[in-house]
């Protein structure tokens, strides 16, 4: 087998963006979404308004937006969600020292107190005699912590699918509808029935794997290799970004101009590398997903052997940054 060296150089040229600029952009977008939310409320488009407030709060969390989120959810009939948001606002403003924030704290406290007696509850009863090893309870595909079993918990009004599952047992599922206000519903999960055993392709402990199963395993190797590479690249991107931020903050505190310029350039270079690693990681992840969904073939099996020898090396320079992807075949 002939060995040769391949090198693919990916040069990522980007403009260094200051953290302050990103923050200003997020704040501007959050303010726009907040105003749109208020306008949508005025026009009776409650669900759309709630989505706008949620997006605004995600971009630039503020107490005022949080209170508008809570109020919007209350108007939308999601009383349990609204109650939780008002409680969150109350906790965040509990230590307020200025008058404006104290007023917001009082608003949150009053609304939470008024909502609490209106809440609907759902109790998922799991009798001790019905519990089997590895039992899991799901509410609308979300796991319910065992500590929440047999307890009346506030929920928004609506229809919920309750599922019980456990290894070697057949799943059980049922639905229950809870009213929007002052409704208390209970649903009990039964003891699961043992599932029928599936026939095995193997004839004994020492039997070779079924050919289809072996091919399936081989077809998943390359996506796993690329997925691991993607994780490594993203991890490297995070590391370089933290390094760059630390160096940039150090440059702002440096009194010597020459030293300050040197630190600033170092921070910029490391940020280029972080962005390059991030792009490469996303690319690897995309290819891994595509190959995973596409399925295996003989050509990709040979590519696995090549990919197993690949490695990525960052390149640093005064005026550029990039990645070197190298390997042998």
FENMO-V326370 format. One record per backbone hydrogen bond with DSSP energy under -1.0 kcal/mol. NH is the residue of the N-H (numbers start at 0). CO is the residue of the C=O. E is the energy in kcal/mol with one decimal. If there is no record, write none. Layout:
# FENMO-V326370
<<NH:CO:E> <NH:CO:E>>
This chain:
# FENMO-V326370
<<5:326:-1.6> <7:324:-2.3> <9:322:-2.3> <11:320:-1.2> <21:17:-1.6> <22:18:-2.2> <23:19:-2.4> <24:20:-2.2> <25:21:-2.5> <26:22:-2.4> <27:23:-2.3> <28:24:-2.3> <29:25:-2.6> <30:26:-2.4> <31:27:-2.0> <32:28:-2.5> <33:29:-2.3> <34:30:-2.4> <35:31:-2.4> <36:32:-2.4> <37:33:-2.1> <38:34:-2.2> <39:35:-2.7> <40:36:-2.1> <41:37:-1.9> <42:38:-1.3> <43:40:-1.7> <44:39:-2.5> <45:43:-1.4> <48:44:-2.1> <49:45:-2.5> <50:46:-1.8> <51:47:-1.9> <52:48:-2.5> <53:49:-2.4> <54:50:-2.1> <55:51:-2.3> <56:52:-2.6> <57:53:-1.8> <58:54:-1.7> <59:55:-2.5> <65:61:-2.0> <66:62:-2.1> <67:63:-1.8> <68:64:-2.5> <69:65:-2.2> <70:66:-2.5> <71:67:-2.3> <72:68:-2.4> <73:69:-2.0> <74:70:-2.2> <75:71:-1.7> <76:73:-1.5> <77:72:-2.7> <78:76:-1.1> <81:77:-2.5> <82:78:-2.7> <83:79:-2.2> <84:80:-2.0> <85:81:-2.5> <86:82:-2.3> <87:83:-2.0> <88:84:-2.3> <89:85:-2.3> <90:86:-2.3> <91:87:-2.3> <92:88:-1.6> <93:90:-1.0> <95:92:-1.6> <101:97:-1.9> <102:98:-2.1> <103:99:-1.7> <104:100:-2.4> <105:101:-2.1> <106:102:-2.1> <107:103:-2.5> <108:104:-2.4> <109:105:-2.7> <110:106:-2.4> <111:107:-2.3> <112:108:-2.1> <113:109:-1.9> <114:110:-2.0> <115:111:-1.9> <117:114:-1.9> <118:115:-1.3> <120:182:-2.8> <121:152:-2.2> <122:184:-2.5> <124:186:-2.8> <129:126:-1.5> <130:127:-1.2> <134:131:-1.6> <135:164:-2.8> <137:162:-2.9> <138:141:-3.0> <139:160:-3.1> <141:138:-1.2> <143:136:-3.2> <147:144:-2.9> <148:145:-1.3> <149:123:-3.1> <150:147:-1.1> <152:121:-1.8> <154:119:-2.0> <157:177:-2.2> <159:175:-3.2> <161:173:-3.5> <162:137:-2.4> <163:171:-3.0> <164:135:-2.3> <168:165:-1.6> <169:192:-3.3> <171:163:-2.5> <173:161:-2.2> <175:159:-2.3> <177:157:-3.2> <181:117:-2.4> <184:120:-2.4> <186:122:-2.6> <188:124:-2.6> <194:167:-1.8> <206:203:-1.6> <213:209:-2.8> <214:210:-2.5> <215:211:-2.2> <216:212:-2.3> <217:213:-2.3> <218:214:-2.6> <220:217:-1.4> <223:219:-1.4> <224:220:-2.5> <225:221:-3.0> <226:222:-2.4> <227:223:-2.5> <228:224:-2.2> <229:225:-2.6> <230:226:-2.1> <231:227:-2.2> <232:228:-2.7> <233:229:-2.7> <234:230:-2.5> <235:231:-2.3> <236:232:-2.4> <237:233:-2.4> <238:234:-2.2> <239:235:-2.7> <240:236:-2.3> <241:237:-2.4> <242:238:-2.3> <243:239:-2.8> <244:240:-2.6> <245:241:-2.3> <246:242:-2.4> <247:243:-2.8> <248:244:-2.5> <249:245:-1.9> <250:246:-2.1> <251:247:-1.5> <259:255:-2.5> <260:256:-2.6> <261:257:-2.1> <262:258:-2.3> <263:259:-2.3> <264:260:-2.4> <265:261:-2.1> <266:262:-2.4> <267:263:-2.2> <268:264:-2.5> <269:265:-2.3> <270:266:-1.9> <271:267:-2.2> <272:268:-2.1> <273:269:-2.2> <274:270:-2.4> <275:271:-2.5> <276:272:-2.9> <277:273:-2.2> <278:274:-2.4> <279:275:-2.5> <280:276:-2.6> <281:277:-2.4> <282:278:-2.4> <283:279:-2.5> <284:280:-2.4> <285:281:-2.5> <286:282:-2.4> <287:283:-2.6> <288:284:-2.3> <289:285:-2.3> <290:286:-2.8> <291:287:-2.4> <292:288:-2.3> <293:289:-2.1> <294:290:-1.8> <300:296:-1.4> <301:297:-1.4> <302:298:-1.4> <303:299:-1.6> <305:301:-1.2> <306:302:-3.1> <307:303:-2.0> <308:305:-1.8> <309:306:-1.5> <310:325:-2.5> <312:323:-2.9> <314:321:-2.8> <316:319:-1.2> <321:314:-1.9> <322:9:-2.1> <323:312:-3.0> <324:7:-2.4> <325:310:-2.7> <326:5:-1.4> <328:3:-1.0>>
